[in-house]
Amino acid sequence: MELWTGAQRAFAVKAFYKNVDSFVITQPEFRREFGIHRNRVVPSARAIKTWVRNFKATGSTRKKKGGSVKTVHTHENIVVVREDIERSPHLSVRRHSVSLGLSEASVRQILHSSGVEISNSARSHKFLWRCFKE
């Protein structure tokens, strides 16, 4: 749970700009605006600075979400996996993933979503190729 609402963060950023980039003036204004007792906590200068930085970068005071963009099921990746399996159906999923530059989990996920069952036996390579070709 976040300590400060979106309206409170927006007010703090607005007050910061209005008061010529001053944290010292912004904090008492924040206290007055939201009726916070003088012994209660208000946003720290560091918090306001983070909100201002996020606002400048993204137009929002929210934290930036990290992580990579999930691009496993793109049409291009599915076509590339299909072509690679048709070219060399005898290779394992691990070797396909290395040759394609995709993670092994991504290749398995593409195969699974295509309705292909993957097993570790040697004879399953021909089965894998036949199922994926249909």
C-alpha positions in Angstrom: 0.0 0.0 0.0 1.2 3.4 -0.9 1.4 6.1 1.8 0.4 9.0 -0.4 -2.5 9.2 -2.9 -2.1 10.3 -6.5 -3.8 13.7 -5.6 -1.3 14.3 -2.8 1.6 13.5 -5.0 0.3 15.7 -7.8 -0.2 18.6 -5.3 3.4 18.2 -4.0 4.8 18.4 -7.5 2.6 21.4 -8.4 3.6 23.2 -5.1 7.3 22.4 -5.8 7.2 24.1 -9.2 5.1 27.0 -7.8 7.6 27.6 -5.0 10.6 27.9 -7.3 11.9 24.3 -6.7 11.8 24.6 -2.9 11.3 21.5 -0.7 11.3 23.7 2.4 8.2 25.7 1.3 6.5 22.7 -0.3 6.3 20.6 2.8 4.4 23.2 5.0 2.0 23.9 2.1 1.4 20.2 1.8 0.6 20.1 5.5 -1.8 23.0 5.3 -3.6 21.7 2.1 -4.3 18.2 3.5 -4.8 19.3 7.2 -1.9 17.2 8.5 -1.0 17.9 12.2 2.4 19.4 12.8 3.6 16.2 14.5 2.5 13.9 11.7 4.7 12.9 8.8 4.7 14.7 5.4 6.5 13.6 2.3 10.3 13.9 2.6 12.4 16.1 0.3 13.7 12.9 -1.2 10.1 11.6 -1.9 9.1 14.9 -3.5 12.3 14.9 -5.6 11.5 11.3 -6.8 8.0 12.4 -7.7 9.3 15.4 -9.6 11.9 13.3 -11.5 9.3 10.7 -12.4 6.9 13.4 -13.5 9.5 15.0 -15.8 10.4 11.6 -17.3 7.0 10.0 -17.7 4.3 12.6 -17.0 3.3 10.6 -13.9 4.4 10.6 -10.3 4.1 6.8 -10.1 7.2 4.6 -9.8 8.5 3.4 -13.1 7.9 -0.3 -13.7 10.9 -2.3 -14.3 11.4 -5.5 -16.2 11.7 -6.5 -19.8 9.0 -6.4 -22.4 7.5 -9.9 -23.0 7.9 -10.6 -26.8 7.9 -14.4 -26.9 4.7 -14.8 -28.9 5.4 -12.4 -31.7 4.5 -13.7 -35.2 8.1 -13.4 -36.2 9.4 -15.6 -33.4 6.7 -18.2 -34.1 7.7 -18.3 -37.8 11.4 -18.5 -37.0 10.9 -21.4 -34.5 8.8 -23.2 -37.1 11.4 -22.7 -39.9 14.2 -23.8 -37.6 12.4 -27.0 -36.6 11.5 -27.8 -40.2 15.2 -27.2 -41.2 16.6 -29.5 -38.4 13.9 -31.5 -36.6 16.5 -33.7 -35.0 17.8 -31.0 -32.7 16.7 -30.6 -29.1 14.8 -27.6 -27.8 17.9 -26.4 -26.1 19.9 -26.4 -29.3 17.1 -24.7 -31.2 17.0 -22.0 -28.5 20.7 -21.5 -28.8 20.6 -21.3 -32.6 17.7 -18.8 -32.5 19.0 -16.6 -29.8 15.8 -17.2 -27.7 15.6 -18.6 -24.2 14.8 -22.3 -23.9 11.7 -21.4 -22.0 10.6 -19.1 -24.8 11.0 -21.9 -27.5 9.2 -24.4 -25.2 6.4 -21.8 -24.7 6.0 -21.2 -28.4 5.9 -25.0 -29.1 3.4 -25.5 -26.3 1.1 -22.8 -27.5 1.2 -24.4 -31.0 -0.1 -27.6 -29.5 3.2 -29.5 -29.7 4.0 -31.9 -26.9 7.6 -32.1 -26.1 9.3 -35.2 -24.7 12.9 -36.1 -24.1 13.0 -39.2 -26.1 15.0 -39.4 -29.4 12.1 -40.6 -31.5 10.0 -37.6 -30.5 12.0 -35.3 -32.8 10.2 -36.7 -35.8 6.9 -36.4 -34.0 7.8 -32.9 -33.0 8.5 -32.0 -36.6 5.3 -33.7 -38.0 3.0 -32.0 -35.4 4.5 -28.6 -35.9 4.3 -28.9 -39.7 0.5 -29.5 -39.7 
